Amino acid sequence: MSPTFQALSVRNFRLYSLGGVVSNTGTWMQRVAQDWLVLELTDSGSALGITTGLQFLPFLLVSPFAGLVADRYSKRRMLALTQASLALSAGLLGLLAVTGLVEVWHVYVLALLFGIGTAFDAPARQSFVIEMVGPDNLPNAVGLNSASFNLGRIVGPAVAGLLIAALGSGVSATGWVILLNAVSYAAVLGSLRAMRRSELSPSEPLPRAKGALREGVRYVRARPDLIFVFVVAFATGTFGLNFQMTMALMATSEFHKGAGEFGLLGSCMAVGSLAGALLAARRGYPRRLVLVLSALTFALAEIVAGLMPTYWLFAAWLPVVGVTALTLLNSLQMVVQLSVDADIRGRIMALYMMVFMGGTPFGAPIVGWIGETFGARWTLIGGGLATLLAVVLATAWLMRAQHIGWHDISLHPNTETADPEMSEGRDKVTA
């Protein structure tokens, strides 16, 4: 089998990936439909920012606890529960929209509930991958997971935009699209049920003990390489990756387009994201230089996107943004998954997701306000500038903390030569 698809030789992961493609397509359909629903109800960029913020607020509030649950219980069983809860949230929102009973506060509440389910789902899903494929196939599996996510991201927005337009572009039209997402979760639930449990390699459940959450925090604090990853992830997630909102504002406010053109923008970006994910599937553990350069190129690509003068030039540039974003996100996630101990992986992934997505409740309303006050372009330009500044400062701090120069940045990050404090950090935590 081609090295790009090596992890698909594992039956359980093959089933999981197939279900993921269907579910991810539905999820992206709902993201487009939900944004369009909010704009139909309010015509407000701030309301769009509040919705996005509420959907990601649970990552800030419950992620550490979710990671503890993921380390303590069966990840497969936990995923079945979270996927069912997400299907129920989507189904209720879809029914409210189809019947015409929906109000914006309904969207706010259900976005929050959807976010709670996603916050518990994320650490279990991220740390479940290695239980399916093992450490040798993990880099490839992470890249293929991203490819699955972005395949849905290509198809989902385009289908959602076309369906919303075909059904009249109103509130009811968005509801039918959201209901389709509710149905799509059956694919993941079916794949989890069909797995061979004897072929999984679950980690030992974490015993009940005081200080389990604090142990995860201490583990990160003792690892400068992880702190660097977390800082870049926070800045990128809070200010740089609000595309669910920024593309809606660019399509409607800046270019005066409809639902079909809005959906097309998501697909254009996802083409680049899929290419980036497939390239990542061929790579092994990323070097530190890849982290730094991918973060810098993503920030610059986002700034350029905000400067594009026409809709079609903007759409043509989005694949570049997608490639750089996926290269960065895959590299960050791979470093976290591969460089931490198995018995603490769920908690560390939860902290990573908390940092990566937990800033969105603050960043999204700010970005929405910037869009209303200064124009939609500044949602992208400002996000790129904030990411750029964070990467430069975090790189300078890492070099100082580990007493390394630019030459050492290019070395492999999990070797003792490149990162002498990594093994020391683990000793400090276990001590």
ROPAMI-790404 format. One line per 10 residues: number of its first residue (from 1); their letters; for each residue x, y, z of C-alpha. Coordinates in Angstrom, 3 decimals, decimal comma. Layout:
NUM> A> X/Y/Z | ... .
//
This chain:
1> MSPTFQALSV> 0,000/0,000/0,000 | 1,187/3,547/-0,757 | 2,899/5,246/2,212 | 0,252/7,975/1,976 | -2,503/5,503/2,928 | -0,549/3,051/5,068 | -2,767/3,355/8,172 | -5,811/2,287/6,132 | -4,421/-1,258/6,133 | -5,749/-1,415/9,715 .
11> RNFRLYSLGG> -9,381/-2,562/9,499 | -10,661/-0,621/12,510 | -9,109/2,607/11,295 | -10,488/1,996/7,807 | -14,020/1,717/9,234 | -13,468/4,761/11,431 | -12,208/6,844/8,501 | -15,166/5,895/6,305 | -17,631/6,920/8,991 | -15,629/10,080/9,566 .
21> VVSNTGTWMQ> -15,893/11,198/5,936 | -19,697/10,986/6,079 | -19,952/12,680/9,478 | -17,416/15,388/8,639 | -19,330/16,248/5,484 | -22,476/16,657/7,567 | -20,658/18,730/10,171 | -19,404/21,173/7,553 | -22,873/21,361/6,038 | -24,210/22,364/9,455 .
31> RVAQDWLVLE> -21,480/24,967/9,977 | -22,451/26,729/6,765 | -26,180/26,357/7,488 | -25,855/27,572/11,080 | -23,921/30,667/10,032 | -26,458/31,388/7,307 | -29,288/30,862/9,811 | -27,798/33,422/12,206 | -27,352/35,933/9,387 | -30,958/35,332/8,275 .
41> LTDSGSALGI> -32,214/35,933/11,820 | -30,026/38,911/12,760 | -27,942/40,183/9,815 | -25,241/40,809/12,434 | -21,553/39,952/12,454 | -21,539/40,282/16,246 | -24,312/37,679/16,561 | -22,282/35,377/14,352 | -19,284/35,918/16,618 | -21,355/35,195/19,735 .
51> TTGLQFLPFL> -22,639/31,944/18,208 | -19,128/30,817/17,338 | -17,876/31,850/20,768 | -20,591/29,901/22,592 | -19,890/26,815/20,504 | -16,245/26,863/21,549 | -16,688/28,090/25,151 | -16,956/24,523/26,545 | -13,413/23,813/25,343 | -12,263/26,410/27,861 .
61> LVSPFAGLVA> -14,532/25,281/30,688 | -14,676/21,480/30,550 | -11,715/20,286/28,455 | -9,460/19,340/31,411 | -12,266/17,253/32,920 | -13,012/15,740/29,496 | -9,374/14,690/29,164 | -9,500/13,065/32,592 | -12,605/11,106/31,537 | -10,849/10,042/28,318 .
71> DRYSKRRMLA> -7,896/8,681/30,316 | -10,174/6,942/32,821 | -12,812/5,237/30,624 | -13,111/3,419/27,310 | -12,522/5,931/24,513 | -14,614/3,896/22,079 | -17,610/3,951/24,423 | -17,106/7,624/25,184 | -17,091/8,451/21,464 | -20,382/6,599/20,983 .
81> LTQASLALSA> -21,990/8,738/23,703 | -20,610/12,037/22,431 | -21,572/11,322/18,813 | -25,138/10,499/19,880 | -25,370/13,738/21,873 | -24,145/15,767/18,884 | -26,772/14,123/16,678 | -29,502/15,091/19,162 | -28,334/18,731/19,315 | -28,245/19,014/15,538 .
91> GLLGLLAVTG> -31,632/17,337/15,183 | -33,303/19,738/17,605 | -31,856/22,836/15,924 | -32,867/21,509/12,504 | -36,446/20,846/13,633 | -36,771/24,332/15,147 | -35,567/25,911/11,896 | -37,731/23,738/9,609 | -40,875/24,511/11,626 | -40,104/28,232/11,702 .
101> LVEVWHVYVL> -40,038/28,342/15,506 | -36,321/29,095/15,790 | -35,093/32,284/17,420 | -31,520/33,431/17,776 | -31,396/32,480/21,466 | -32,244/28,905/20,452 | -29,179/28,913/18,209 | -27,056/30,266/21,066 | -28,205/27,575/23,536 | -27,861/24,699/21,090 .
111> ALLFGIGTAF> -24,459/25,956/19,915 | -23,352/25,813/23,556 | -24,741/22,276/23,992 | -23,121/21,199/20,730 | -19,853/22,630/22,014 | -20,094/20,652/25,268 | -20,490/17,433/23,304 | -17,571/18,342/21,045 | -15,359/19,236/24,029 | -15,819/15,723/25,464 .
121> DAPARQSFVI> -15,515/14,142/22,023 | -12,211/15,785/21,033 | -9,704/14,338/23,552 | -11,232/10,861/23,264 | -11,163/11,035/19,452 | -7,607/12,371/19,283 | -6,172/9,817/21,698 | -8,259/6,921/20,269 | -6,334/7,018/16,986 | -3,170/5,507/18,465 .
131> EMVGPDNLPN> -5,250/2,723/20,039 | -6,429/1,760/16,546 | -3,178/2,027/14,577 | -0,276/1,955/17,075 | 2,632/4,429/17,350 | 4,327/3,461/14,071 | 1,286/4,355/11,962 | 0,244/7,372/14,045 | 1,812/10,149/11,905 | 0,157/8,695/8,809 .
141> AVGLNSASFN> -3,174/8,227/10,619 | -3,175/11,823/11,875 | -2,631/13,045/8,320 | -5,383/10,775/6,982 | -7,764/11,950/9,707 | -7,142/15,488/8,542 | -7,671/14,380/4,957 | -11,014/12,841/5,938 | -11,971/16,025/7,764 | -11,070/18,172/4,789 .
151> LGRIVGPAVA> -12,705/15,914/2,248 | -15,883/16,642/4,179 | -14,876/20,280/4,217 | -14,687/20,298/0,416 | -18,012/18,595/-0,172 | -19,986/19,884/2,821 | -19,954/23,673/2,267 | -20,608/23,329/-1,461 | -23,532/20,935/-0,947 | -24,907/23,062/1,890 .
161> GLLIAALGSG> -24,707/26,247/-0,164 | -26,416/24,617/-3,141 | -29,149/23,064/-0,997 | -29,852/26,279/0,890 | -30,068/28,185/-2,383 | -32,276/25,503/-3,994 | -34,636/25,484/-1,003 | -35,123/29,252/-1,050 | -32,194/30,543/1,076 | -34,468/31,097/4,076 .
171> VSATGWVILL> -34,573/29,849/7,658 | -36,391/26,628/6,742 | -33,769/25,813/4,104 | -30,988/25,923/6,710 | -33,009/23,595/8,948 | -33,162/20,820/6,342 | -29,398/20,999/5,898 | -28,830/20,796/9,665 | -31,140/17,765/9,861 | -28,972/16,018/7,280 .
181> NAVSYAAVLG> -26,013/16,498/9,615 | -27,967/14,900/12,462 | -28,483/11,806/10,303 | -24,798/11,696/9,285 | -23,678/10,785/12,817 | -25,117/7,305/12,250 | -22,060/6,577/10,080 | -19,620/7,068/12,959 | -21,832/5,191/15,411 | -22,030/2,300/12,957 .
191> SLRAMRRSEL> -18,251/2,224/12,445 | -17,616/2,172/16,208 | -20,051/-0,704/16,630 | -18,471/-2,708/13,779 | -14,908/-2,478/15,140 | -13,073/-5,557/16,350 | -12,319/-4,785/19,971 | -9,675/-7,513/20,073 | -7,611/-5,501/17,567 | -7,617/-2,322/19,649 .
201> SPSEPLPRAK> -4,727/-1,482/21,991 | -6,333/0,594/24,757 | -4,126/2,293/27,301 | -4,421/1,305/30,948 | -7,337/3,193/32,565 | -6,237/5,959/34,881 | -7,022/4,977/38,501 | -9,007/7,387/40,631 | -6,596/9,620/42,521 | -6,308/13,215/43,642 .
211> GALREGVRYV> -4,237/15,607/41,562 | -4,724/13,903/38,182 | -5,602/17,195/36,484 | -2,728/19,026/38,146 | -0,355/16,297/36,953 | -1,255/17,130/33,355 | -0,578/20,833/33,918 | 2,771/20,072/35,604 | 3,718/17,835/32,692 | 3,211/20,691/30,224 .
221> RARPDLIFVF> 4,934/23,275/32,425 | 8,060/21,104/32,548 | 8,234/20,883/28,747 | 9,277/24,121/26,953 | 8,642/22,421/23,595 | 5,001/21,820/24,560 | 4,599/25,356/25,904 | 5,771/26,655/22,519 | 3,208/24,449/20,754 | 0,445/25,589/23,100 .
231> VVAFATGTFG> 1,240/29,305/22,600 | 1,198/28,981/18,802 | -2,010/26,908/18,982 | -3,697/29,514/21,211 | -2,882/32,463/18,961 | -3,817/30,580/15,809 | -7,069/29,199/17,189 | -8,157/32,431/18,858 | -7,424/34,933/16,086 | -6,278/33,142/12,942 .
241> LNFQMTMALM> -8,746/30,321/12,319 | -12,159/31,965/12,579 | -12,923/31,067/8,959 | -16,409/29,845/9,840 | -17,204/33,501/10,534 | -14,700/35,483/8,449 | -15,653/33,842/5,157 | -19,340/34,477/5,854 | -18,554/38,167/6,418 | -16,317/38,357/3,344 .
251> ATSEFHKGAG> -18,957/36,690/1,147 | -21,873/38,839/2,321 | -20,435/42,173/3,477 | -17,380/42,601/1,253 | -18,340/40,818/-1,972 | -22,169/40,901/-1,635 | -22,645/37,251/-2,579 | -25,269/34,655/-1,663 | -25,341/31,224/0,006 | -23,978/29,351/-3,027 .
261> EFGLLGSCMA> -20,887/31,568/-3,336 | -20,372/31,403/0,444 | -20,354/27,589/0,323 | -17,933/27,658/-2,603 | -15,405/29,611/-0,515 | -15,339/26,852/2,089 | -14,752/24,252/-0,596 | -11,938/26,298/-2,186 | -10,113/26,482/1,110 | -10,728/22,812/1,785 .
271> VGSLAGALLA> -9,047/21,834/-1,507 | -5,830/23,269/-0,128 | -6,473/21,734/3,290 | -6,923/18,287/1,760 | -3,659/18,657/-0,163 | -1,905/19,705/3,044 | -3,356/16,738/4,929 | -2,225/14,232/2,286 | 1,261/15,732/2,297 | 1,307/15,454/6,092 .
281> ARRGYPRRLV> 0,315/11,776/5,833 | 3,606/11,104/4,007 | 5,744/12,839/6,624 | 7,025/11,491/9,889 | 7,518/13,417/13,089 | 7,778/17,127/12,151 | 10,942/19,071/12,800 | 10,745/22,212/14,896 | 11,637/24,270/11,838 | 8,473/22,968/10,130 .
291> LVLSALTFAL> 6,424/24,217/13,076 | 7,937/27,696/12,929 | 7,867/28,092/9,144 | 4,346/26,672/8,754 | 3,050/29,101/11,394 | 4,751/32,060/9,709 | 3,560/31,118/6,206 | -0,001/30,590/7,440 | -0,035/34,035/9,068 | 1,258/35,677/5,886 .
301> AEIVAGLMPT> -1,182/33,740/3,687 | -4,103/34,936/5,823 | -2,969/38,558/5,578 | -2,723/38,268/1,793 | -6,247/36,768/1,697 | -7,589/39,853/3,446 | -6,030/42,060/0,772 | -7,532/40,275/-2,259 | -9,571/42,834/-4,253 | -12,221/40,588/-5,873 .
311> YWLFAAWLPV> -14,307/37,564/-4,939 | -12,668/35,298/-7,522 | -9,109/36,256/-6,564 | -10,061/35,695/-2,920 | -11,477/32,262/-3,784 | -8,383/31,386/-5,842 | -6,069/32,237/-2,927 | -7,967/30,219/-0,303 | -6,341/26,870/-1,263 | -2,998/28,416/-0,289 .
321> VGVTALTLLN> -4,456/29,388/3,077 | -5,794/25,850/3,427 | -2,429/24,197/2,722 | -0,560/26,385/5,199 | -3,247/26,019/7,886 | -3,304/22,221/7,648 | 0,476/21,925/7,615 | 0,578/23,942/10,817 | -2,291/22,153/12,574 | -1,061/18,668/11,695 .
331> SLQMVVQLSV> 2,440/19,503/12,887 | 1,185/20,882/16,207 | -1,089/17,916/16,847 | 1,507/15,338/15,842 | 4,096/16,773/18,236 | 1,618/16,615/21,116 | 0,405/13,070/20,365 | 3,795/11,520/19,709 | 5,872/13,189/22,405 | 3,743/12,512/25,502 .
341> DADIRGRIMA> 3,364/9,364/27,587 | 0,376/7,092/26,851 | -1,079/7,183/30,359 | -1,384/10,979/30,257 | -2,183/11,487/26,567 | -5,919/12,112/27,064 | -5,289/14,886/29,588 | -2,574/16,539/27,495 | -4,737/16,400/24,355 | -7,586/17,945/26,347 .
351> LYMMVFMGGT> -5,325/20,765/27,537 | -4,165/21,254/23,958 | -7,760/21,448/22,713 | -8,632/23,813/25,563 | -5,825/26,140/24,545 | -6,438/25,731/20,807 | -10,206/26,209/20,859 | -10,798/27,731/24,291 | -9,733/31,183/23,146 | -12,421/31,267/20,454 .
361> PFGAPIVGWI> -15,160/32,498/22,843 | -13,058/35,632/23,317 | -11,508/35,843/19,879 | -14,659/35,257/17,804 | -16,688/38,175/19,247 | -13,626/40,429/18,893 | -13,176/39,358/15,280 | -16,897/39,856/14,671 | -16,720/43,359/16,142 | -13,666/44,143/14,011 .
371> GETFGARWTL> -15,602/43,034/10,940 | -18,534/45,320/11,765 | -16,358/48,287/12,753 | -13,455/48,203/10,294 | -14,736/45,905/7,557 | -14,614/42,188/6,829 | -11,080/42,339/5,399 | -9,646/43,231/8,792 | -10,958/40,002/10,292 | -8,336/38,222/8,167 .
381> IGGGLATLLA> -5,587/40,839/8,248 | -5,868/41,249/12,020 | -5,941/37,488/12,604 | -2,837/37,016/10,492 | -0,963/39,814/12,271 | -1,862/38,438/15,720 | -0,657/34,963/14,711 | 2,548/36,342/13,229 | 3,385/38,265/16,407 | 2,702/35,249/18,625 .
391> VVLATAWLMR> 4,910/32,945/16,538 | 7,845/35,372/16,578 | 7,594/35,890/20,362 | 7,117/32,162/21,104 | 10,109/31,199/18,942 | 12,314/33,787/20,653 | 11,190/32,484/24,060 | 11,863/28,841/23,107 | 15,354/29,678/21,902 | 16,098/31,484/25,141 .
401> AQHIGWHDIS> 14,512/28,828/27,392 | 16,477/25,998/25,777 | 19,634/28,021/25,036 | 19,541/27,189/21,343 | 20,216/29,139/18,152 | 18,601/29,208/14,734 | 20,677/26,212/13,636 | 19,201/24,105/16,461 | 15,656/25,041/15,466 | 16,061/22,874/12,357 .
411> LHPNTETADP> 16,993/19,784/14,371 | 14,519/17,017/15,159 | 12,513/18,134/18,211 | 12,488/14,845/20,105 | 16,211/14,172/20,086 | 18,301/14,973/23,118 | 20,633/17,115/21,023 | 17,849/19,328/19,785 | 15,793/19,328/22,969 | 17,799/18,443/26,063 .
421> EMSEGRDKVT> 15,011/19,558/28,396 | 12,428/17,127/27,021 | 13,665/14,073/28,897 | 14,424/16,236/31,940 | 10,847/17,531/31,854 | 9,447/14,016/32,027 | 11,638/13,238/35,037 | 10,435/16,405/36,761 | 6,790/15,490/36,211 | 7,090/11,898/37,408 .
431> A> 9,070/13,096/40,405 .
//
